[in-house]
Amino acid sequence: MKIRLAFGLSAALLLAGMANAQQASQDQPTGDLVPPTSASDFTAGQLDAVLAGSWRSAPNKARDVYRHPKATLQFFGLQPDQTVIEITPGAGWYSEILAPLLRDNGHYIAAVTDNNAEAKQDVAAMHAKFAADSAEYGKATIATFNPQAPVLGPAGSADMVLTFRNVHNWTMAGTAPAMFKAFYAVLKPGGVLGVVDHRAAAGATLDSVKESGYLPTDYVIKLATDAGFKLDEQSEINANPKDTKDYPKGVWTLPPTLTLGDQDRAKYLAIGESDRMTLRFVKVAANKASPASSSSAATH
C-alpha cells in the first residue's frame, strides 16, 4: 500500500513532540510488546508514517503516549484491505489514523448516531473533516444508526469493528446489549471486534461504578459473549497503574476532560489518562441458532 503523506511539520515541532512523548512515557506504562506481524500486516513504517501525518493536530499526537495507537491496532490485527467500522468516533481521533491507513486498499466507515442535535453536529463535523483532506481520507464514509435499534450495515459486510471508550456510555443509556448484537450482525464470520474502555478496580460491581465511567472487565466480556463472540485475547497495552479510579467526578476527572478544571490539575495530569482494558473478540462461525441471525440489515 502506498500512502501519500504531507510532511510539513517543522523541525522544532518534531523535536518538541519527541521531548513531550519522552517525558510522558516516563509516567505511563508501555504495555505489552507489539505482537509479531505477518507479511500482510501494515509495516511499522506505514503505521509510523500515518501517526506522523500533518493532518493530525499537535494535541492529538500528544495523546499517542496514552492511547498507544500503533500497538493497539497491531494487537487488533488491522489489515490494509479490510472494511473497518469505528463506532461513535467522536471528534475523529482514531479516524485520523484509520482512514488514511485504509485509504488505498481498504474501507473505513465511521458509524455515528444522528438522533439529536449534538449528534447531528458530530456528523456534520465528520463530513467536514473528510472533505478538508480528501487526499488522505479517500473513500472513507459515514454511516448513521439508531442506538435504540442499531443496524451498522449489511449483515456480514465488515472485517473489523472497533470502539474506543464508548461502552460505558451505552451502559448508562441501557443500549449496550443491542450494540454488541449489532456488532456481531455486521461482522463476517471470523471478523474481529476490538474494544477499549475504562477499567474498573478488581472486584468492583457494575452498579457501584457504572456512573463513574469505569466498567468491570468481566461485564464487557459478558456483553460480547452473550452476543455470540469469543474472547480471543486481552492486552495491557492501555493499562495505567497510576489510575486509582476513585475521583470526585469519575473518570472525567482525569485528562483529557479534567472536569475539575484547575482544582488539583497538576495531580491529575501526573496520573495521566485512565487505566483501560483492551479486548479482542472474534465472531465464531455462524450457525442457525446465532444470536444475530434474526437481525435485519440495511445499507446506510
NULOLUM-868183 format. One record per residue (C-alpha): y negated, z negated, x; residue in one letter. Coordinates in pm, 1 decimal, padded with zeros to 6 digits. Layout:
<sites>
<site><py>Y</py><pz>Z</pz><px>X</px><residu>A</residu></site>
...
</sites>
This chain:
<sites>
<site><py>00000.0</py><pz>00000.0</pz><px>00000.0</px><residu>M</residu></site>
<site><py>-00342.3</py><pz>00093.1</pz><px>00136.3</px><residu>K</residu></site>
<site><py>-00623.8</py><pz>-00140.9</pz><px>00048.8</px><residu>I</residu></site>
<site><py>-00982.0</py><pz>-00023.9</pz><px>00090.3</px><residu>R</residu></site>
<site><py>-01197.8</py><pz>-00317.7</pz><px>00185.4</px><residu>L</residu></site>
<site><py>-01567.2</py><pz>-00364.7</pz><px>00244.5</px><residu>A</residu></site>
<site><py>-01606.6</py><pz>-00596.2</pz><px>00539.6</px><residu>F</residu></site>
<site><py>-01979.8</py><pz>-00654.6</pz><px>00514.7</px><residu>G</residu></site>
<site><py>-01967.0</py><pz>-01022.5</pz><px>00598.7</px><residu>L</residu></site>
<site><py>-02193.1</py><pz>-01130.6</pz><px>00879.2</px><residu>S</residu></site>
<site><py>-02052.2</py><pz>-01292.2</pz><px>01188.1</px><residu>A</residu></site>
<site><py>-02243.4</py><pz>-01608.0</pz><px>01102.3</px><residu>A</residu></site>
<site><py>-02079.6</py><pz>-01631.0</pz><px>00759.4</px><residu>L</residu></site>
<site><py>-01736.4</py><pz>-01575.1</pz><px>00904.4</px><residu>L</residu></site>
<site><py>-01788.8</py><pz>-01843.3</pz><px>01167.0</px><residu>L</residu></site>
<site><py>-01925.2</py><pz>-02084.0</pz><px>00907.3</px><residu>A</residu></site>
<site><py>-01628.7</py><pz>-02018.1</pz><px>00680.0</px><residu>G</residu></site>
<site><py>-01386.7</py><pz>-02079.5</pz><px>00965.8</px><residu>M</residu></site>
<site><py>-01560.2</py><pz>-02405.8</pz><px>01051.2</px><residu>A</residu></site>
<site><py>-01555.8</py><pz>-02523.5</pz><px>00690.7</px><residu>N</residu></site>
<site><py>-01190.9</py><pz>-02432.8</pz><px>00649.5</px><residu>A</residu></site>
<site><py>-01100.6</py><pz>-02611.7</pz><px>00973.4</px><residu>Q</residu></site>
<site><py>-01280.5</py><pz>-02928.1</pz><px>00860.5</px><residu>Q</residu></site>
<site><py>-01130.5</py><pz>-02915.4</pz><px>00511.2</px><residu>A</residu></site>
<site><py>-00783.5</py><pz>-02852.1</pz><px>00648.5</px><residu>S</residu></site>
<site><py>-00803.8</py><pz>-03187.9</pz><px>00824.6</px><residu>Q</residu></site>
<site><py>-00847.3</py><pz>-03351.3</pz><px>00483.6</px><residu>D</residu></site>
<site><py>-00589.8</py><pz>-03151.0</pz><px>00287.9</px><residu>Q</residu></site>
<site><py>-00216.1</py><pz>-03113.6</pz><px>00339.1</px><residu>P</residu></site>
<site><py>-00098.9</py><pz>-02768.8</pz><px>00439.7</px><residu>T</residu></site>
<site><py>00213.5</py><pz>-02798.3</pz><px>00225.7</px><residu>G</residu></site>
<site><py>00539.8</py><pz>-02616.2</pz><px>00281.0</px><residu>D</residu></site>
<site><py>00567.3</py><pz>-02335.4</pz><px>00529.0</px><residu>L</residu></site>
<site><py>00542.0</py><pz>-01992.7</pz><px>00371.1</px><residu>V</residu></site>
<site><py>00889.5</py><pz>-01862.7</pz><px>00288.6</px><residu>P</residu></site>
<site><py>01010.8</py><pz>-01555.5</pz><px>00475.4</px><residu>P</residu></site>
<site><py>00914.2</py><pz>-01223.7</pz><px>00317.9</px><residu>T</residu></site>
<site><py>01123.8</py><pz>-00917.8</pz><px>00251.4</px><residu>S</residu></site>
<site><py>01031.8</py><pz>-00563.7</pz><px>00351.0</px><residu>A</residu></site>
<site><py>00886.6</py><pz>-00501.2</pz><px>00006.0</px><residu>S</residu></site>
<site><py>00661.1</py><pz>-00808.2</pz><px>00004.0</px><residu>D</residu></site>
<site><py>00292.5</py><pz>-00797.6</pz><px>00081.4</px><residu>F</residu></site>
<site><py>00244.2</py><pz>-00839.3</pz><px>00453.8</px><residu>T</residu></site>
<site><py>00045.1</py><pz>-01133.8</pz><px>00583.5</px><residu>A</residu></site>
<site><py>-00218.3</py><pz>-00885.1</pz><px>00696.6</px><residu>G</residu></site>
<site><py>-00259.2</py><pz>-00739.4</pz><px>00347.1</px><residu>Q</residu></site>
<site><py>-00299.0</py><pz>-01084.6</pz><px>00195.0</px><residu>L</residu></site>
<site><py>-00544.2</py><pz>-01189.7</pz><px>00464.5</px><residu>D</residu></site>
<site><py>-00749.4</py><pz>-00873.1</pz><px>00414.9</px><residu>A</residu></site>
<site><py>-00789.2</py><pz>-00933.5</pz><px>00042.5</px><residu>V</residu></site>
<site><py>-00869.9</py><pz>-01301.4</pz><px>00093.1</px><residu>L</residu></site>
<site><py>-01148.9</py><pz>-01195.2</pz><px>00331.1</px><residu>A</residu></site>
<site><py>-01277.6</py><pz>-00931.5</pz><px>00088.9</px><residu>G</residu></site>
<site><py>-01654.7</py><pz>-00904.2</pz><px>00048.3</px><residu>S</residu></site>
<site><py>-01626.3</py><pz>-00909.5</pz><px>-00333.0</px><residu>W</residu></site>
<site><py>-01514.0</py><pz>-01273.1</pz><px>-00315.8</px><residu>R</residu></site>
<site><py>-01802.8</py><pz>-01518.4</pz><px>-00319.5</px><residu>S</residu></site>
<site><py>-01851.7</py><pz>-01775.9</pz><px>-00044.1</px><residu>A</residu></site>
<site><py>-01788.1</py><pz>-02068.4</pz><px>-00286.8</px><residu>P</residu></site>
<site><py>-01460.8</py><pz>-01909.5</pz><px>-00398.0</px><residu>N</residu></site>
<site><py>-01347.4</py><pz>-01856.9</pz><px>-00040.6</px><residu>K</residu></site>
<site><py>-01434.6</py><pz>-02218.2</pz><px>00039.9</px><residu>A</residu></site>
<site><py>-01175.0</py><pz>-02329.6</pz><px>-00215.5</px><residu>R</residu></site>
<site><py>-00889.6</py><pz>-02146.1</pz><px>-00041.3</px><residu>D</residu></site>
<site><py>-00821.2</py><pz>-02458.9</pz><px>00162.5</px><residu>V</residu></site>
<site><py>-00746.7</py><pz>-02647.9</pz><px>-00161.6</px><residu>Y</residu></site>
<site><py>-00579.4</py><pz>-02372.2</pz><px>-00364.8</px><residu>R</residu></site>
<site><py>-00371.3</py><pz>-02212.9</pz><px>-00084.7</px><residu>H</residu></site>
<site><py>-00360.7</py><pz>-01867.3</pz><px>-00247.0</px><residu>P</residu></site>
<site><py>-00170.1</py><pz>-01693.7</pz><px>00032.4</px><residu>K</residu></site>
<site><py>00113.8</py><pz>-01945.5</pz><px>00044.2</px><residu>A</residu></site>
<site><py>00117.4</py><pz>-01983.1</pz><px>-00334.3</px><residu>T</residu></site>
<site><py>00150.3</py><pz>-01610.1</pz><px>-00405.4</px><residu>L</residu></site>
<site><py>00418.6</py><pz>-01572.3</pz><px>-00139.4</px><residu>Q</residu></site>
<site><py>00606.3</py><pz>-01864.7</pz><px>-00291.2</px><residu>F</residu></site>
<site><py>00594.6</py><pz>-01696.9</pz><px>-00633.5</px><residu>F</residu></site>
<site><py>00723.4</py><pz>-01374.1</pz><px>-00472.2</px><residu>G</residu></site>
<site><py>00438.0</py><pz>-01141.0</pz><px>-00567.0</px><residu>L</residu></site>
<site><py>00529.9</py><pz>-00776.5</pz><px>-00502.5</px><residu>Q</residu></site>
<site><py>00299.7</py><pz>-00471.7</pz><px>-00462.3</px><residu>P</residu></site>
<site><py>00448.4</py><pz>-00272.9</pz><px>-00751.0</px><residu>D</residu></site>
<site><py>00464.7</py><pz>-00547.3</pz><px>-01013.1</px><residu>Q</residu></site>
<site><py>00298.1</py><pz>-00579.5</pz><px>-01350.7</px><residu>T</residu></site>
<site><py>00144.3</py><pz>-00926.4</pz><px>-01336.2</px><residu>V</residu></site>
<site><py>-00020.1</py><pz>-01112.0</pz><px>-01625.4</px><residu>I</residu></site>
<site><py>-00250.2</py><pz>-01400.8</pz><px>-01538.8</px><residu>E</residu></site>
<site><py>-00301.2</py><pz>-01632.7</pz><px>-01834.5</px><residu>I</residu></site>
<site><py>-00653.8</py><pz>-01759.5</pz><px>-01903.7</px><residu>T</residu></site>
<site><py>-00807.4</py><pz>-01674.0</pz><px>-01564.9</px><residu>P</residu></site>
<site><py>-01139.7</py><pz>-01843.2</pz><px>-01644.4</px><residu>G</residu></site>
<site><py>-01414.8</py><pz>-01708.3</pz><px>-01421.5</px><residu>A</residu></site>
<site><py>-01162.0</py><pz>-01497.6</pz><px>-01232.8</px><residu>G</residu></site>
<site><py>-01096.2</py><pz>-01694.9</pz><px>-00915.8</px><residu>W</residu></site>
<site><py>-00744.5</py><pz>-01555.2</pz><px>-00882.9</px><residu>Y</residu></site>
<site><py>-00846.1</py><pz>-01222.7</pz><px>-01043.8</px><residu>S</residu></site>
<site><py>-01049.8</py><pz>-01150.6</pz><px>-00731.8</px><residu>E</residu></site>
<site><py>-00727.5</py><pz>-01172.9</pz><px>-00530.2</px><residu>I</residu></site>
<site><py>-00457.7</py><pz>-01042.1</pz><px>-00762.1</px><residu>L</residu></site>
<site><py>-00631.6</py><pz>-00733.4</pz><px>-00899.2</px><residu>A</residu></site>
<site><py>-00715.7</py><pz>-00583.1</pz><px>-00554.6</px><residu>P</residu></site>
<site><py>-00366.2</py><pz>-00662.9</pz><px>-00426.5</px><residu>L</residu></site>
<site><py>-00204.5</py><pz>-00480.9</pz><px>-00718.4</px><residu>L</residu></site>
<site><py>-00460.7</py><pz>-00202.7</pz><px>-00744.9</px><residu>R</residu></site>
<site><py>-00269.4</py><pz>00081.0</pz><px>-00580.3</px><residu>D</residu></site>
<site><py>00091.5</py><pz>00030.6</pz><px>-00688.9</px><residu>N</residu></site>
<site><py>00099.6</py><pz>-00248.2</pz><px>-00948.0</px><residu>G</residu></site>
<site><py>-00094.2</py><pz>-00359.0</pz><px>-01253.1</px><residu>H</residu></site>
<site><py>-00299.6</py><pz>-00675.0</pz><px>-01301.8</px><residu>Y</residu></site>
<site><py>-00362.9</py><pz>-00794.5</pz><px>-01657.4</px><residu>I</residu></site>
<site><py>-00598.9</py><pz>-01081.0</pz><px>-01739.0</px><residu>A</residu></site>
<site><py>-00482.5</py><pz>-01241.0</pz><px>-02065.7</px><residu>A</residu></site>
<site><py>-00766.6</py><pz>-01425.7</pz><px>-02238.0</px><residu>V</residu></site>
<site><py>-00839.2</py><pz>-01574.8</pz><px>-02577.7</px><residu>T</residu></site>
<site><py>-01120.9</py><pz>-01443.1</pz><px>-02792.5</px><residu>D</residu></site>
<site><py>-01108.2</py><pz>-01693.6</pz><px>-03076.1</px><residu>N</residu></site>
<site><py>-01453.1</py><pz>-01848.9</pz><px>-03028.2</px><residu>N</residu></site>
<site><py>-01797.6</py><pz>-01769.1</pz><px>-02892.4</px><residu>A</residu></site>
<site><py>-01729.1</py><pz>-01916.2</pz><px>-02547.2</px><residu>E</residu></site>
<site><py>-01405.0</py><pz>-01722.7</pz><px>-02517.2</px><residu>A</residu></site>
<site><py>-01580.1</py><pz>-01400.4</pz><px>-02614.2</px><residu>K</residu></site>
<site><py>-01834.9</py><pz>-01463.6</pz><px>-02338.5</px><residu>Q</residu></site>
<site><py>-01549.9</py><pz>-01506.4</pz><px>-02089.1</px><residu>D</residu></site>
<site><py>-01403.4</py><pz>-01172.3</pz><px>-02198.7</px><residu>V</residu></site>
<site><py>-01740.9</py><pz>-01002.1</pz><px>-02152.5</px><residu>A</residu></site>
<site><py>-01784.1</py><pz>-01161.2</pz><px>-01809.3</px><residu>A</residu></site>
<site><py>-01438.3</py><pz>-01042.1</pz><px>-01702.3</px><residu>M</residu></site>
<site><py>-01515.3</py><pz>-00686.4</pz><px>-01815.3</px><residu>H</residu></site>
<site><py>-01839.9</py><pz>-00701.7</pz><px>-01616.2</px><residu>A</residu></site>
<site><py>-01658.1</py><pz>-00830.8</pz><px>-01305.8</px><residu>K</residu></site>
<site><py>-01407.5</py><pz>-00545.0</pz><px>-01314.0</px><residu>F</residu></site>
<site><py>-01676.3</py><pz>-00283.5</pz><px>-01378.4</px><residu>A</residu></site>
<site><py>-01901.5</py><pz>-00410.0</pz><px>-01099.0</px><residu>A</residu></site>
<site><py>-01646.2</py><pz>-00329.7</pz><px>-00828.0</px><residu>D</residu></site>
<site><py>-01410.1</py><pz>-00075.1</pz><px>-00977.3</px><residu>S</residu></site>
<site><py>-01305.5</py><pz>00040.7</pz><px>-00630.0</px><residu>A</residu></site>
<site><py>-01136.1</py><pz>-00295.1</pz><px>-00573.6</px><residu>E</residu></site>
<site><py>-01027.4</py><pz>-00390.1</pz><px>-00925.6</px><residu>Y</residu></site>
<site><py>-00896.1</py><pz>-00041.4</pz><px>-01000.0</px><residu>G</residu></site>
<site><py>-00692.0</py><pz>-00023.4</pz><px>-01319.1</px><residu>K</residu></site>
<site><py>-00695.9</py><pz>-00397.1</pz><px>-01387.9</px><residu>A</residu></site>
<site><py>-00707.6</py><pz>-00458.7</pz><px>-01761.5</px><residu>T</residu></site>
<site><py>-00783.9</py><pz>-00736.2</pz><px>-02006.8</px><residu>I</residu></site>
<site><py>-00561.8</py><pz>-00838.0</pz><px>-02298.0</px><residu>A</residu></site>
<site><py>-00664.4</py><pz>-01083.6</pz><px>-02568.8</px><residu>T</residu></site>
<site><py>-00436.9</py><pz>-01320.1</pz><px>-02757.7</px><residu>F</residu></site>
<site><py>-00447.3</py><pz>-01581.7</pz><px>-03030.2</px><residu>N</residu></site>
<site><py>-00347.5</py><pz>-01917.6</pz><px>-02876.3</px><residu>P</residu></site>
<site><py>-00202.3</py><pz>-02033.3</pz><px>-03207.7</px><residu>Q</residu></site>
<site><py>00037.5</py><pz>-01736.1</pz><px>-03220.7</px><residu>A</residu></site>
<site><py>00025.3</py><pz>-01578.9</pz><px>-02874.6</px><residu>P</residu></site>
<site><py>00157.2</py><pz>-01231.7</pz><px>-02803.7</px><residu>V</residu></site>
<site><py>00084.2</py><pz>-01120.3</pz><px>-02448.9</px><residu>L</residu></site>
<site><py>00208.6</py><pz>-00761.5</pz><px>-02455.8</px><residu>G</residu></site>
<site><py>00519.1</py><pz>-00555.5</pz><px>-02532.5</px><residu>P</residu></site>
<site><py>00840.3</py><pz>-00753.9</pz><px>-02503.8</px><residu>A</residu></site>
<site><py>00995.5</py><pz>-00733.1</pz><px>-02157.5</px><residu>G</residu></site>
<site><py>00697.9</py><pz>-00548.4</pz><px>-02008.0</px><residu>S</residu></site>
<site><py>00586.9</py><pz>-00782.3</pz><px>-01727.4</px><residu>A</residu></site>
<site><py>00743.3</py><pz>-00868.0</pz><px>-01393.1</px><residu>D</residu></site>
<site><py>00546.2</py><pz>-01189.0</pz><px>-01342.4</px><residu>M</residu></site>
<site><py>00334.5</py><pz>-01429.7</pz><px>-01547.2</px><residu>V</residu></site>
<site><py>00104.6</py><pz>-01666.5</pz><px>-01359.1</px><residu>L</residu></site>
<site><py>-00103.0</py><pz>-01955.0</pz><px>-01487.6</px><residu>T</residu></site>
<site><py>-00318.9</py><pz>-02186.4</pz><px>-01281.9</px><residu>F</residu></site>
<site><py>-00437.6</py><pz>-02523.2</pz><px>-01417.3</px><residu>R</residu></site>
<site><py>-00406.8</py><pz>-02434.7</pz><px>-01786.2</px><residu>N</residu></site>
<site><py>-00100.3</py><pz>-02616.7</pz><px>-01918.9</px><residu>V</residu></site>
<site><py>-00292.8</py><pz>-02942.8</pz><px>-01959.1</px><residu>H</residu></site>
<site><py>-00541.8</py><pz>-02766.5</pz><px>-02188.4</px><residu>N</residu></site>
<site><py>-00265.1</py><pz>-02622.7</pz><px>-02405.9</px><residu>W</residu></site>
<site><py>-00100.4</py><pz>-02963.9</pz><px>-02417.3</px><residu>T</residu></site>
<site><py>-00417.3</py><pz>-03123.7</pz><px>-02551.7</px><residu>M</residu></site>
<site><py>-00454.8</py><pz>-02838.5</pz><px>-02803.4</px><residu>A</residu></site>
<site><py>-00090.9</py><pz>-02856.1</pz><px>-02916.3</px><residu>G</residu></site>
<site><py>-00020.4</py><pz>-02493.4</pz><px>-02823.4</px><residu>T</residu></site>
<site><py>00185.6</py><pz>-02536.7</pz><px>-02505.3</px><residu>A</residu></site>
<site><py>00532.4</py><pz>-02467.3</pz><px>-02657.6</px><residu>P</residu></site>
<site><py>00407.9</py><pz>-02145.7</pz><px>-02819.8</px><residu>A</residu></site>
<site><py>00250.8</py><pz>-02031.7</pz><px>-02494.8</px><residu>M</residu></site>
<site><py>00572.0</py><pz>-02076.5</pz><px>-02295.1</px><residu>F</residu></site>
<site><py>00770.9</py><pz>-01887.5</pz><px>-02559.1</px><residu>K</residu></site>
<site><py>00517.6</py><pz>-01604.8</pz><px>-02529.4</px><residu>A</residu></site>
<site><py>00564.3</py><pz>-01601.9</pz><px>-02150.3</px><residu>F</residu></site>
<site><py>00938.2</py><pz>-01568.1</pz><px>-02199.4</px><residu>Y</residu></site>
<site><py>00897.7</py><pz>-01286.0</pz><px>-02451.8</px><residu>A</residu></site>
<site><py>00669.5</py><pz>-01069.2</pz><px>-02236.8</px><residu>V</residu></site>
<site><py>00871.9</py><pz>-01101.6</pz><px>-01915.6</px><residu>L</residu></site>
<site><py>01156.0</py><pz>-00873.6</pz><px>-01816.6</px><residu>K</residu></site>
<site><py>01496.4</py><pz>-01037.0</pz><px>-01758.0</px><residu>P</residu></site>
<site><py>01474.2</py><pz>-01178.0</pz><px>-01407.4</px><residu>G</residu></site>
<site><py>01096.0</py><pz>-01197.5</pz><px>-01432.5</px><residu>G</residu></site>
<site><py>00909.3</py><pz>-01487.7</pz><px>-01274.5</px><residu>V</residu></site>
<site><py>00681.8</py><pz>-01746.7</pz><px>-01433.0</px><residu>L</residu></site>
<site><py>00458.4</py><pz>-01923.9</pz><px>-01180.0</px><residu>G</residu></site>
<site><py>00283.7</py><pz>-02245.0</pz><px>-01285.1</px><residu>V</residu></site>
<site><py>00031.6</py><pz>-02460.3</pz><px>-01100.9</px><residu>V</residu></site>
<site><py>-00117.8</py><pz>-02768.2</pz><px>-01266.5</px><residu>D</residu></site>
<site><py>-00248.7</py><pz>-03118.7</pz><px>-01203.8</px><residu>H</residu></site>
<site><py>00044.1</py><pz>-03351.7</pz><px>-01133.2</px><residu>R</residu></site>
<site><py>00058.2</py><pz>-03699.0</pz><px>-01287.8</px><residu>A</residu></site>
<site><py>00176.2</py><pz>-04001.5</pz><px>-01094.5</px><residu>A</residu></site>
<site><py>00551.7</py><pz>-04051.8</pz><px>-01077.0</px><residu>A</residu></site>
<site><py>00678.6</py><pz>-04231.8</pz><px>-01385.0</px><residu>G</residu></site>
<site><py>00368.3</py><pz>-04164.6</pz><px>-01595.3</px><residu>A</residu></site>
<site><py>00433.8</py><pz>-04077.6</pz><px>-01958.6</px><residu>T</residu></site>
<site><py>00275.6</py><pz>-03779.7</pz><px>-02128.3</px><residu>L</residu></site>
<site><py>00095.3</py><pz>-03994.7</pz><px>-02384.7</px><residu>D</residu></site>
<site><py>-00061.0</py><pz>-04208.2</pz><px>-02113.0</px><residu>S</residu></site>
<site><py>-00204.0</py><pz>-03918.5</pz><px>-01910.8</px><residu>V</residu></site>
<site><py>-00246.4</py><pz>-03609.0</pz><px>-02126.1</px><residu>K</residu></site>
<site><py>-00616.9</py><pz>-03675.5</pz><px>-02193.0</px><residu>E</residu></site>
<site><py>-00677.4</py><pz>-03714.1</pz><px>-01818.6</px><residu>S</residu></site>
<site><py>-00582.8</py><pz>-03355.2</pz><px>-01731.2</px><residu>G</residu></site>
<site><py>-00275.2</py><pz>-03464.1</pz><px>-01537.3</px><residu>Y</residu></site>
<site><py>00077.2</py><pz>-03386.0</pz><px>-01658.3</px><residu>L</residu></site>
<site><py>00422.7</py><pz>-03521.0</pz><px>-01571.0</px><residu>P</residu></site>
<site><py>00618.6</py><pz>-03256.5</pz><px>-01381.9</px><residu>T</residu></site>
<site><py>00928.7</py><pz>-03309.5</pz><px>-01594.8</px><residu>D</residu></site>
<site><py>00724.6</py><pz>-03238.8</pz><px>-01909.0</px><residu>Y</residu></site>
<site><py>00611.6</py><pz>-02899.9</pz><px>-01775.1</px><residu>V</residu></site>
<site><py>00965.3</py><pz>-02818.0</pz><px>-01664.6</px><residu>I</residu></site>
<site><py>01093.0</py><pz>-02901.2</pz><px>-02013.9</px><residu>K</residu></site>
<site><py>00832.3</py><pz>-02675.4</pz><px>-02174.8</px><residu>L</residu></site>
<site><py>00966.4</py><pz>-02388.1</pz><px>-01965.6</px><residu>A</residu></site>
<site><py>01336.0</py><pz>-02460.7</pz><px>-02000.7</px><residu>T</residu></site>
<site><py>01302.4</py><pz>-02514.0</pz><px>-02376.8</px><residu>D</residu></site>
<site><py>01155.8</py><pz>-02162.7</pz><px>-02392.2</px><residu>A</residu></site>
<site><py>01458.9</py><pz>-02023.6</pz><px>-02208.9</px><residu>G</residu></site>
<site><py>01350.6</py><pz>-02029.9</pz><px>-01844.2</px><residu>F</residu></site>
<site><py>01546.7</py><pz>-02160.8</pz><px>-01549.1</px><residu>K</residu></site>
<site><py>01364.2</py><pz>-02366.6</pz><px>-01286.3</px><residu>L</residu></site>
<site><py>01408.8</py><pz>-02170.4</pz><px>-00965.8</px><residu>D</residu></site>
<site><py>01217.3</py><pz>-02380.9</pz><px>-00713.7</px><residu>E</residu></site>
<site><py>00937.7</py><pz>-02634.5</pz><px>-00667.5</px><residu>Q</residu></site>
<site><py>00687.9</py><pz>-02642.7</pz><px>-00381.1</px><residu>S</residu></site>
<site><py>00445.2</py><pz>-02892.1</pz><px>-00227.5</px><residu>E</residu></site>
<site><py>00204.7</py><pz>-02613.4</pz><px>-00124.4</px><residu>I</residu></site>
<site><py>-00068.8</py><pz>-02752.3</pz><px>-00351.9</px><residu>N</residu></site>
<site><py>00001.2</py><pz>-03123.0</pz><px>-00303.0</px><residu>A</residu></site>
<site><py>-00276.6</py><pz>-03369.5</pz><px>-00220.3</px><residu>N</residu></site>
<site><py>-00156.8</py><pz>-03724.0</pz><px>-00141.5</px><residu>P</residu></site>
<site><py>-00518.0</py><pz>-03848.5</pz><px>-00136.8</px><residu>K</residu></site>
<site><py>-00542.9</py><pz>-03798.1</pz><px>-00512.9</px><residu>D</residu></site>
<site><py>-00496.0</py><pz>-04142.1</pz><px>-00674.4</px><residu>T</residu></site>
<site><py>-00513.3</py><pz>-03997.2</pz><px>-01030.3</px><residu>K</residu></site>
<site><py>-00697.7</py><pz>-04298.7</pz><px>-01174.5</px><residu>D</residu></site>
<site><py>-01054.4</py><pz>-04178.5</pz><px>-01222.7</px><residu>Y</residu></site>
<site><py>-01304.2</py><pz>-04262.7</pz><px>-01499.5</px><residu>P</residu></site>
<site><py>-01327.2</py><pz>-03900.4</pz><px>-01615.4</px><residu>K</residu></site>
<site><py>-00974.8</py><pz>-03793.7</pz><px>-01535.3</px><residu>G</residu></site>
<site><py>-00908.6</py><pz>-03500.9</pz><px>-01305.5</px><residu>V</residu></site>
<site><py>-01254.7</py><pz>-03363.4</pz><px>-01377.8</px><residu>W</residu></site>
<site><py>-01397.6</py><pz>-03648.8</pz><px>-01168.1</px><residu>T</residu></site>
<site><py>-01278.6</py><pz>-03460.0</pz><px>-00859.7</px><residu>L</residu></site>
<site><py>-01415.7</py><pz>-03132.4</pz><px>-00725.7</px><residu>P</residu></site>
<site><py>-01479.6</py><pz>-02864.9</pz><px>-00821.8</px><residu>P</residu></site>
<site><py>-01604.5</py><pz>-03017.6</pz><px>-01150.8</px><residu>T</residu></site>
<site><py>-01743.7</py><pz>-03350.7</pz><px>-01022.3</px><residu>L</residu></site>
<site><py>-01820.1</py><pz>-03470.5</pz><px>-01375.5</px><residu>T</residu></site>
<site><py>-01989.2</py><pz>-03788.9</pz><px>-01249.9</px><residu>L</residu></site>
<site><py>-02249.2</py><pz>-03586.6</pz><px>-01061.1</px><residu>G</residu></site>
<site><py>-02392.5</py><pz>-03780.3</pz><px>-00769.0</px><residu>D</residu></site>
<site><py>-02209.0</py><pz>-04103.2</pz><px>-00856.6</px><residu>Q</residu></site>
<site><py>-01958.7</py><pz>-04163.3</pz><px>-00572.6</px><residu>D</residu></site>
<site><py>-01987.6</py><pz>-03794.4</pz><px>-00489.2</px><residu>R</residu></site>
<site><py>-01900.2</py><pz>-03837.3</pz><px>-00121.7</px><residu>A</residu></site>
<site><py>-01590.2</py><pz>-04037.1</pz><px>-00216.6</px><residu>K</residu></site>
<site><py>-01458.1</py><pz>-03766.4</pz><px>-00447.1</px><residu>Y</residu></site>
<site><py>-01543.7</py><pz>-03484.8</pz><px>-00208.6</px><residu>L</residu></site>
<site><py>-01345.9</py><pz>-03667.5</pz><px>00059.0</px><residu>A</residu></site>
<site><py>-01044.2</py><pz>-03677.6</pz><px>-00172.0</px><residu>I</residu></site>
<site><py>-01072.7</py><pz>-03305.6</pz><px>-00243.8</px><residu>G</residu></site>
<site><py>-00918.4</py><pz>-03118.8</pz><px>-00533.8</px><residu>E</residu></site>
<site><py>-00630.9</py><pz>-03257.6</pz><px>-00736.1</px><residu>S</residu></site>
<site><py>-00266.9</py><pz>-03305.9</pz><px>-00643.9</px><residu>D</residu></site>
<site><py>-00085.0</py><pz>-03013.6</pz><px>-00807.3</px><residu>R</residu></site>
<site><py>00269.0</py><pz>-02920.1</pz><px>-00895.3</px><residu>M</residu></site>
<site><py>00374.6</py><pz>-02565.4</pz><px>-00807.4</px><residu>T</residu></site>
<site><py>00673.4</py><pz>-02442.9</pz><px>-01005.8</px><residu>L</residu></site>
<site><py>00862.0</py><pz>-02111.9</pz><px>-01008.8</px><residu>R</residu></site>
<site><py>01075.0</py><pz>-02028.5</pz><px>-01311.3</px><residu>F</residu></site>
<site><py>01294.6</py><pz>-01726.7</pz><px>-01380.3</px><residu>V</residu></site>
<site><py>01376.1</py><pz>-01562.9</pz><px>-01712.7</px><residu>K</residu></site>
<site><py>01751.3</py><pz>-01560.9</pz><px>-01727.0</px><residu>V</residu></site>
<site><py>01935.2</py><pz>-01254.9</pz><px>-01856.3</px><residu>A</residu></site>
<site><py>01860.2</py><pz>-01211.1</pz><px>-02224.6</px><residu>A</residu></site>
<site><py>02127.1</py><pz>-01281.4</pz><px>-02482.8</px><residu>N</residu></site>
<site><py>02143.2</py><pz>-01257.2</pz><px>-02859.6</px><residu>K</residu></site>
<site><py>02051.0</py><pz>-01621.7</pz><px>-02900.1</px><residu>A</residu></site>
<site><py>01748.7</py><pz>-01600.0</pz><px>-02669.5</px><residu>S</residu></site>
<site><py>01466.1</py><pz>-01836.6</pz><px>-02772.8</px><residu>P</residu></site>
<site><py>01225.9</py><pz>-01544.0</pz><px>-02755.1</px><residu>A</residu></site>
<site><py>01441.9</py><pz>-01291.9</pz><px>-02939.5</px><residu>S</residu></site>
<site><py>01250.4</py><pz>-01332.9</pz><px>-03262.9</px><residu>S</residu></site>
<site><py>00907.5</py><pz>-01288.8</pz><px>-03103.1</px><residu>S</residu></site>
<site><py>00722.3</py><pz>-00976.5</pz><px>-03204.8</px><residu>S</residu></site>
<site><py>00516.0</py><pz>-00780.2</pz><px>-02954.2</px><residu>A</residu></site>
<site><py>00204.6</py><pz>-00572.2</pz><px>-02979.5</px><residu>A</residu></site>
<site><py>00002.4</py><pz>-00371.7</pz><px>-02735.1</px><residu>T</residu></site>
<site><py>-00349.8</py><pz>-00502.6</pz><px>-02670.7</px><residu>H</residu></site>
</sites>
